[in-house]
C-alpha cells in the first residue's frame, strides 16, 4: 500500500513543479492522478499491473481503498479482482459470527484472524423487523413465558404438534450457510409463520440481497455444502395441527439461483419403534448436518418434550442421489449439544464434534474414526464457561487448517480459541486453563506421549449481552 501511495505522491509533486508562475499548488489538489477522467488506476502504471498490486492487498484494507477514487472502488468491488486473488493464492479465510441482541435482532461480525480486527456487517434486512410496535409487544413473549432458564430452541420443539400459542412467536430458528463466497440466511420463524425467504450477503459488495425462496417454509433446518451447492434438510414447518417436523430436502445452485428437490430424508430407526403409541409420541428430527467425505451426514434424534433420544442418522450421496443409513457407531456416538443439536466441523478431512460432557466449565473434542466406526476423544478439556440461559454458549469453526472454539468468558467477552499441537519436548511447559478469573488463558491438555493440545486466544470481542447463534468461514 505504501508503494502505491508513494507512486501517486511522486506524480503529484511533479505536476506541481511544472505549473505556471501565476498558478498555485492549491489548484493541483485535484490532480490528474486521482481525477475521475484519468484512465489509469495508478499513474505511470498500466492497469494490468495496478490490478496485480490491488489483488495482493489484505482484505482488511479494502474498505479504505474504496475511498481513494471511484475507479478504485469499482475495481476493488469487482468479482474479477477476487478471481485473480484466487489464482495468485492470495485468498484469506475470515470468520463470520452471528449474534442475537436482546431485542431479537441478528447482527453479523467478521473477524480477520491475521490482523485480529473485527468488522461489523450491514444490518440484515428482514420482515420481522418492519413493524417496530408489534415487535416491542411480542418480541419478549417467548422469554417471558418460559423464563430465562430455558432455551428458545427447546421451547420450539416443545410446541411441536400444538396449534395454540404460536401467533406471538418472535423471530428465531433461521439456518445459516456459506457457498460460492457468500453467506446465506434461510427461513426461520417470524411471528406465527415459518418462512421461505433466503437472504445472501456478498462480502465483495458488502451488501445483503434477497435470493430465490425455498419451496417450503422451514425453521431450525440443517444446511451443508457439496459441490459448491447449498443443501437444506429437515427442520419444522407450521401446518394445520401446529408445528410438524420435516423430512423434505432441497438444494440451491448459486450459479443458477435456483432450488431443486432432493429425495426426502428417511428415518430408518424411527420406523422400527415397538408400538404405535411410541411412534405417535416420539417425533423424529434432524439434529445436525455436516459435509464429510463428499457426502452429507445427518444425525437424528427422537423427540418428546423435554427428552431427546439418539437414533443414528442418514447419509446422502449426491452421486446416487439417495440416502443410506448412517454407520451405527457414527450415529449412536455423535455427541449431542443443548436441545438435542449436534455440533461438528470438518478440518483437514477429519470430522470433529464437541461433547459438553457433564461439567459446567469444560467439554471434550471427539474425532470420528471411519475405520473403526467410533468417536474418540482427542482433546480432553476445552475451557468453556457455562451460561445456562444461552441458546448457543459455544460454536465450532475450522480455518487455517486448525480447529477453533468460539465461546464467552465470565465477563461475556467473546473469545476465539485455537487448538495448537506441541510435541512432548514442550509438554513440560504445562499451562493452566481457567475461566474462573473472568478471562481465557492458554491451556495445555496432554492426550498422548507425543502431542499436547494448547488452547490459544487469537481474538476477543465485547458484544455486550448478545448471544452467539452461529458462525461460518469464507475464503476470499
N, C-alpha and C positions, 0 to 999 in steps of 0.2 A: 504493500500500500504506500509505503514511503517513497518507493521508486516512482510510482505513478504520480504522486504529488510533486516530487522533485522535477519530473519531466514537465508537468503542467506549469510549475512555478518558473522554471527557466525560460519557458516560452513567453510568459507574461513579462518578465524582465526585459527580454529582447524587444518586444513590441513597444514597451515604454521608452526605451532608449532611442528608438527611431522616430518619435513623434516630432511634429513641427514645433518651433520655438514658442508659438502663441498657444499651444495646447498643453494640457496638464495630464498627469498620470491619473487624476481622478476620473477622467473620461474613459480610461482603459480598464476600469474595474469590471466592466462587462466586456471582456476581451474576446477575440475570436476563438480562443482555446476552449471557452465554455459557452460560446454563443450557440443558440439553438440552430442557427443556419450552418454551423460548421459541420461538414460531413463526417468528420473523424471523431472517434471516441477519445483518443489521446493524441494531442498534436504531435506531428512528425512521425507518427507510427501508423502503419496500415491497420485497419480494423481487425484483420485476421490475427495479428499479433496481440492487439489490445484485448480481444476476447480470450485469447490464451492466458493473458495475465489475470483478467477478471475471474476466469474459471478456477484459478488457483487461490483465490481469496477465501478465507474461512467464512462459513455461512453466517456466523455471528456478526460479520461486518456488513452484511447485505442491506440491512435497514438503513444504515448510514450512507452506504454507497449510492442508494437510490436518490439521495438528496443532492448529488453532485450536479446532475442535469437530467433533462427528460430522456435523452438518448441513453444515458447510463441506466436510468430506471427501467426503460424498456428492455435493455439488454439483460440486466440482472434478473428481470422477471420473465425471461423467455425460456420456454422448455428446451430450446437448443443449447443454452448455456449449461443446463443440468445434464443433458445428454453428453456434452463434452466433458463435464466433470466426471461422469461415469467412465468414459473412455480413458481419461487420464488417471483413473484410480484415485480421484480426489473426493469421493463421496464421504459424508460424515453421518454417523449414527447419532440421532438425537432421541431423547426420552420425552414422551408426552404424557403428562399426568392429568387425569380428570378428577376434579374435586367438586363437592356439593356444599354450598354455603347454607346458612341457617334458613333462608327463605326458599330453599329448594332449587335455586338456580344452579346450573352446571357451569363451571369455569375450567378452562384448559390452561395448562402451564407447560412450556417447553424448556428442557434443560440441554445445554451443550456440555457434555461431560468433559471435553478438553479444556475449555475456558472456565467451566463451572459457573457459567452465567445462565440466568433464567430469563425467559421472555413470556409475557402473558399474551395468549391468543385473543383475537377479537371475540366478543361475546357470540355464543351460538344462538342463532335465531330459532324460535320455537313457538308454536301456537299457545303453549301452556303459559307463556309469559305475557300474552297480549292483554288480557283482562286483569289489570292490577287490582281492582277492587275485589273481584271474586277470588283472586289468588290470596289476598290477605285473609279472607273469611274461611278459605278451605285449605290453605297451604299447610297448616299445622294440625289438621283434623286427625290424620293417622297417628301422629306422635302423641297427641293428647289422649287418643283412645287407648293406645297400648302402653303409654308411659315410656320413659327413657331407657328402661332396662331391656326392651325387646327391639329387634332389628326389623326394619320395614320389609325386607325380603321374606322373613319368616311370617309376618302378618299376611303378606300377599298369598303365600302358599296356604295359610290357614283359611283364606277366603275362597279356596277352590271349591266350586260347586255351589257357592252361595250367591244369590242374586241381590240380596239386600246389602246395604252399607257400602255400595260401590260408587254411588254417584258423587261422593265428595273426595274420592281418592286423588291425592296430589300426583304430580309428575314424578315418575321413577321407572326403573326397570329397563332402560334403553340398553341395547347391545352395542359393543364397540369393536371396530375392525380397522385394519390398515392394509391397503393394497395399492399397488401402482403409484407409490409415493404420496398417497393421500390418506387422511383419517376419515372414517365413516362412523356416523352415529345412527343407529337403526331402531325404529319403533319405540316401545315403551308405553307406559300408562300416562294418559293426560285426562285428569278428572275421571270420567266414567268410562273411557274408551281405551282399547288397545289400538295403537297407531300403526299405520303402514308406511309413514313417511321416512325418508332417508336424507340425511344431511352429510355433505362432504366438505372437508377443509383441505384446501390446496395451499401447502406451505410456500409455493413459488409466488402465488398471488397474495398470500396472507389473507385469505378471504374464504367465507363459507358460501356454499351454493346448495340448492335443493336438487337431489338426484331423483331418478325414477323410483317410484314407490314399490314396496314389496307387494306380493299378490294378496297377502292377508295381514291383518294387524297382529303384532306379536309384542309381548313383553317378557323380559328375562330369557330371551333366546340365546343360543350359543353360536359363536362365529369362529371360522377358521379359514386359512388361506391355502389353496392348492393351485399350482399352475397359473399364478397371477389372477386368480378368480376368488371372489369372496362368497363363502358358503354360510348359510344361516339355517340352523336346525332347531326344532322344538320351541320351547317357551310356553306361554299361556295366551289364550285369547278369550274374549268375553262372548259367550253365547247366550241363548235363551234362558239357560239354567244358572248362569253365572260364569265364573272363570273355569275354563277347562284346559288341561294340558294338551299340547300339540305334538304330533309325530311327523308332521309335514316338514319338508326341507326344500330350499331353493338356492340358486347360485346366481351371483351377479357378475357380469362381464364388464369391467370398467372401460374397455376399449369400445364396446358397442353400446354401453349404457343400457343394457337390457337384463331382465331376470328370466331364468329358465327353471323349470321344475326338476326336482331331484326325487327319486323314489323315497317314499315315506320311511322314516326310521322305525324298524321293528323294536319290540321289547320282548326279546326271546324268553328271558327268565321270568318276566312278569306274567307270561301267558301260561305258566305251569303252576299257578297257585292252587292249593289243595281244594278250595271250595269257592262258590260264587260270592259268599259273604266277604271273604278277604279280597277277592277280585274287585268288588264294588267299593270297599273301604280304602284299599291301598291304591293310590294313583301313581302310575309310572311317570317319571320326569327325567329329562336330560340335565345332568348337574355339572357338565363341563364339556369342553371340546378342544383338542389340540391336534395340529398338523404334525404327523410323525411318520417318517419313512415313506413319504409320498401318499399317505392316507390320512383320513380323518378319524381320530379316536374319540368316541363319545361315551364317557362313563355315565351310568344311570343309577337312579335310586327309586325305591317305592316310598311313597309319602302318605302319611296320615297325621294331621296336625296333633302334636308338635314333633312327631317322630319321623326319622329317615332310616331306611334300611337299604344298604348297598345291594344291588342286583346285577353286578357286572357291567356290561355295556355292549356297544356295537361299533364296528369299524366300516367306514365307507371307502371303497376303492373306485377312484374316478375312471380307471381304465375299463373296468367291467360295469361301471355304473350300478353297483349293487352293494348291499350291506351283508356283513357276516358277523357272527357272534364274537365278541372280544375274548381273547385267551383268559382262562379262569384266574390265573394269578395276577394278571394285569388289572382286570376289572374288580376283583374282590379286594385287592390290596391297595387300590388307588386311595391315597389319603383324602379325607373329607375336611372341608373348612366349615365355617359357620353356615347355618341354614342349608346344609347338605351340598353346597357348592364345592367343587374340587379344583384347586388352584395348581396349575402346572405351566411349564415353559420348556422349550427345546433350545439347548445351547450346544453347538458343535455336534449336532445329530444325537445328543443324549437327552432323554426325557426326564425332567426333574419335577418333583412335586413337593409342596410344603405340607408337613404334618404338624399341626399345632399342639399335638400331644395333650396332656392334662395339666401342664404347667401354665401359669398365668404370665410368666415373664420370659418364655423361650419356646422354641419349636425345633423341628428337625427337617433336614432336607433329605429326601429319598430319590434314588435314581432307579429307573426300570431296567432290569437285566433281561434282554429279549431272549437270550439263550436258555436261561433258567426259568423264565416267566415268573419273575419275582421282583418285588421292590426291596431295595437295600439302602440302609442308612449310610450316607456319605458325609454328612455334616451333622454332628450330634447335638449342636446347640446353636440356635440362631437367636440373637438378642432381640426380643420382641417385648414391647410394653403393652399390656393388655388394657383395652378400652371396651368395657362390656356394652356400652351404648353405641359403639361404632359398627356400621354395617361392613366395612372393609378396613380393618386395622392394619393390614399388610397386603402387599402386592408383590408379584414376581416379574422380573424382566431379564432378558438376555441381550447384551450388546457388548461390542468389543471383545467377543469371544468368551465372556465371563458371566457368571450368574450374579444377579443383583436382587436385593430385597428392598422394597420401599415401605417404610414404616414411620412411626412417630415416637418421640421420646416423651418423658414425663411432662415437659413443658409444651407438648403438642407441636414441636417443630418437626417438619417432615424431613426425614433423612434418607439418603440413598446409600445403601451398604453394598460393597463389592466383596465377593468371596475370592481371596487370593490364596494360592498354594505356596508353601515353603517346604524345602527339603528338611530332613532330620538334623542337618547341621545347624540350622537356625531354630530348631524346635525348642532349644533350651531357653530361648528368649521369649518365654511364655508371657502373654499379656492377658490381663483380666478383662472381662466384659461385664458391664453393669448399666442398667437403666435407672437404678435407684437414685442416682445423683442428679437425674434430670437430663443427662446428655449421653450420647452413644460414644463409646470408646472402641479402639481397636481390640479385637478379640481373637485368640488362638484356640483352636479345638483340635486336638490330636485324634485322628481317625485311624492311623496306621503307623508303622515304624518309619515309613518313608515320606509321608505327607503331613502337613499341618495347615489347617484352614485358618486364615487370618481375615477377619472382617474389617474392612476399612471404609470409613465415611468419606465418600467422594464429593458429596454436596449436601447442603442443608437449606431449608427454606421455611419461613414462618408464614403459613397460610391461615393463621388465626384459628378459628373454630371449624374451618372447613374440613369435611370428611373426605378420605380417599375413596374413589369409586372404581377407577380402572386406570390402566396405562398401556401405551403402545410405543413401538420403536419404529422410526422412519429413517431409511438410509438414503440421503440425498446428496 
